Amino acid sequence: MQCRQEQRQTIHSNCRVRTGPGLPQRATVVDLSSEGCGLQSPRLALRRADKVELTFGDEHSIVAEVRWARHGEAVGLRFSTPLRPTVVDDITRQALRASIRGIAPRQQIVLEQGNLRSVC
Protein backbone atom coordinates (compact mmCIF):
# COMPACT_ATOMS: atom_id res chain seq x y z
CA MET A 1 0.00 0.00 0.00
CA GLN A 2 1.34 3.41 -0.96
CA CYS A 3 1.21 6.31 1.46
CA ARG A 4 0.22 9.81 0.37
CA GLN A 5 3.10 12.15 -0.22
CA GLU A 6 1.08 15.20 0.78
CA GLN A 7 -1.73 16.00 3.20
CA ARG A 8 -5.09 16.57 1.49
CA GLN A 9 -7.25 19.62 2.14
CA THR A 10 -10.87 19.02 3.05
CA ILE A 11 -13.08 20.83 0.54
CA HIS A 12 -16.54 20.49 -0.97
CA SER A 13 -16.30 21.27 -4.68
CA ASN A 14 -18.64 20.24 -7.47
CA CYS A 15 -17.03 18.76 -10.58
CA ARG A 16 -17.89 16.71 -13.65
CA VAL A 17 -16.37 13.27 -14.24
CA ARG A 18 -16.00 11.76 -17.69
CA THR A 19 -15.06 8.10 -18.03
CA GLY A 20 -15.27 7.79 -21.80
CA PRO A 21 -17.15 9.19 -24.77
CA GLY A 22 -20.46 9.54 -22.87
CA LEU A 23 -21.81 12.51 -20.98
CA PRO A 24 -19.95 13.58 -17.84
CA GLN A 25 -21.50 12.82 -14.46
CA ARG A 26 -21.62 15.14 -11.48
CA ALA A 27 -19.56 14.40 -8.41
CA THR A 28 -18.28 16.18 -5.33
CA VAL A 29 -14.60 16.51 -4.47
CA VAL A 30 -14.28 16.07 -0.71
CA ASP A 31 -10.50 16.33 -0.36
CA LEU A 32 -7.73 17.62 -2.60
CA SER A 33 -3.95 17.77 -2.89
CA SER A 34 -1.61 18.31 -5.81
CA GLU A 35 -1.33 14.50 -6.18
CA GLY A 36 -5.00 13.45 -6.05
CA CYS A 37 -8.46 13.80 -4.59
CA GLY A 38 -11.39 11.98 -3.08
CA LEU A 39 -14.81 12.02 -4.77
CA GLN A 40 -18.31 11.27 -3.62
CA SER A 41 -21.00 10.32 -6.10
CA PRO A 42 -23.76 7.75 -5.85
CA ARG A 43 -23.77 7.30 -9.64
CA LEU A 44 -20.13 6.60 -10.38
CA ALA A 45 -19.43 2.94 -11.10
CA LEU A 46 -15.64 3.01 -11.25
CA ARG A 47 -13.01 0.36 -10.61
CA ARG A 48 -9.36 0.52 -9.63
CA ALA A 49 -7.11 1.63 -12.54
CA ASP A 50 -9.96 3.25 -14.54
CA LYS A 51 -8.95 6.52 -16.22
CA VAL A 52 -11.18 9.56 -15.73
CA GLU A 53 -11.23 13.23 -16.63
CA LEU A 54 -12.33 15.73 -13.97
CA THR A 55 -13.57 19.18 -14.94
CA PHE A 56 -13.89 22.06 -12.49
CA GLY A 57 -15.99 24.86 -13.96
CA ASP A 58 -14.71 25.95 -17.35
CA GLU A 59 -11.08 26.31 -16.33
CA HIS A 60 -9.51 23.09 -15.06
CA SER A 61 -9.58 19.70 -16.76
CA ILE A 62 -7.55 17.00 -15.01
CA VAL A 63 -6.81 13.39 -16.00
CA ALA A 64 -6.65 10.89 -13.12
CA GLU A 65 -6.56 7.19 -12.31
CA VAL A 66 -8.85 5.46 -9.83
CA ARG A 67 -6.76 4.16 -6.90
CA TRP A 68 -9.69 2.76 -4.88
CA ALA A 69 -13.48 2.73 -5.15
CA ARG A 70 -16.47 1.96 -2.96
CA HIS A 71 -19.30 1.59 -5.48
CA GLY A 72 -22.02 4.16 -4.96
CA GLU A 73 -20.12 5.95 -2.21
CA ALA A 74 -16.62 7.25 -2.80
CA VAL A 75 -13.60 7.09 -5.10
CA GLY A 76 -9.93 7.92 -4.56
CA LEU A 77 -8.08 9.39 -7.54
CA ARG A 78 -4.44 10.02 -8.33
CA PHE A 79 -3.75 12.72 -10.90
CA SER A 80 -1.69 11.72 -13.95
CA THR A 81 0.31 14.92 -13.57
CA PRO A 82 0.55 16.66 -10.18
CA LEU A 83 -1.31 19.96 -10.00
CA ARG A 84 0.57 23.21 -9.64
CA PRO A 85 0.00 24.89 -6.25
CA THR A 86 -1.81 27.74 -8.01
CA VAL A 87 -4.36 25.28 -9.46
CA VAL A 88 -4.96 23.67 -6.05
CA ASP A 89 -5.44 27.15 -4.55
CA ASP A 90 -7.81 28.16 -7.35
CA ILE A 91 -10.00 25.05 -6.94
CA THR A 92 -10.03 25.54 -3.15
CA ARG A 93 -11.03 29.22 -3.53
CA GLN A 94 -13.81 28.31 -5.99
CA ALA A 95 -15.16 25.78 -3.48
CA LEU A 96 -15.07 28.36 -0.69
CA ARG A 97 -16.86 30.97 -2.84
CA ALA A 98 -19.56 28.40 -3.74
CA SER A 99 -19.98 27.65 -0.04
CA ILE A 100 -20.36 31.34 0.82
CA ARG A 101 -22.90 31.87 -1.99
CA GLY A 102 -24.89 28.86 -0.79
CA ILE A 103 -24.19 26.75 -3.89
CA ALA A 104 -22.32 24.16 -1.83
CA PRO A 105 -22.45 23.22 1.86
CA ARG A 106 -20.36 25.40 4.11
CA GLN A 107 -16.93 24.14 4.99
CA GLN A 108 -15.70 23.96 8.53
CA ILE A 109 -12.76 26.32 8.97
CA VAL A 110 -10.06 24.92 11.20
CA LEU A 111 -7.32 27.19 12.47
CA GLU A 112 -4.22 25.51 13.79
CA GLN A 113 -2.42 27.32 16.57
CA GLY A 114 0.92 27.01 14.75
CA ASN A 115 -0.44 28.94 11.72
CA LEU A 116 -1.59 31.96 13.74
CA ARG A 117 0.60 35.04 14.04
CA SER A 118 0.31 38.25 15.94
CA VAL A 119 -1.05 41.29 14.06
CA CYS A 120 0.12 43.90 16.61
N, C-alpha and C positions, 0 to 999 in steps of 0.2 A: 504494500500500500504506500502510495506517495503522499508526502506531507505537503501542505501549501507553503509556498515560498513567502507569501505575503498575507497579512491580515485583511480580511474582507470587511468593507463598510456595510452596515445595515442600511438599506434604502427601500423604497417602495416606488418603483418606476414601471410604467406601462411600456410594453414593447410589442413588436410583431415578430413571429418566428416562422421562417419558411424552411421546409424540409425537402423541397423538391420543386417541380414545376407548378404545383397547385397554389391556391390562395394562401397567404400567410394567416396564421392564427394568433390571437391575442394571448399574451402571457404577462406576468408580473415578475420583475427582477426584485428579489428580496435581499440579495447581498451582492457586492461588487468589489473586485480588485482589478489591477491591470492584467492579471493572469486568467481570470474567469469570473463566473457568477453563478448564482443559484436562481432558479425560476420556479414559479408556481403557476400551474395551469391544469384545470381538470380535463382539458381536451387533448393535451399533448400525449401521444402514444409513441414515445421515443425509447430507444434501446442504447446501451453502451456502444460507443464508437460511431453512432450516427453523426453525420455532418449537418449542421444547421446554419442559417443566416439570421442574425438578430438585427432588427432595425429600430432605432430610437428616433422618433420624430422623422424629420426629413434630412437630418444631418449625418447620423452615424449608422453605418452598416458594418456588421462584424461577423466574421465566419468563426464558428466554434465546433468543438467535438463534445459529444455527450460522454461524461466520465462516469456518471451513475444516474439511475432513474428509478423512481417509485411511481409506477403507472397511475395516472389520475391525481397525483399529488404534487411531486416536486422533481426537478432535474438539476443536476450539477453539470456545468459546462466549463471547458477550458478553451480559451481563445487561441486560434491558430497563430496569431501574432499578438504579443502583449500590447495592451493599450498604452498610449502616451499618457503621462500624468494629467495633461490638459484635457484629454478626452474623458478620463475618469471624473475629473472635477466638473466638467460640463454636464455629464449625465447626472451626477449627484446634485448639481444646482438645479437642473430641470426637474428632478424628482421633488426637491424641496419647494420649488415654485408651484408645482402642481398640488402639493400638499397644502400650501398656504391658500391657493385659490379654491380649494375644496374639490379638485379633480381626483385626487388620490387621498387615501387616509393619511392623517398627520403622523409624522415620524416622532419618536421619542428622541429628545436631544439629551445626550449624555456628556457632561463635562467632567473630564478627568483632572484631578487636582494638579498633576504635573504639567498640564497644558495651560494653566492659568498664570497670568503675570500681572503685576501691579500696574495700575494706570496713573498713579500719583507721581 
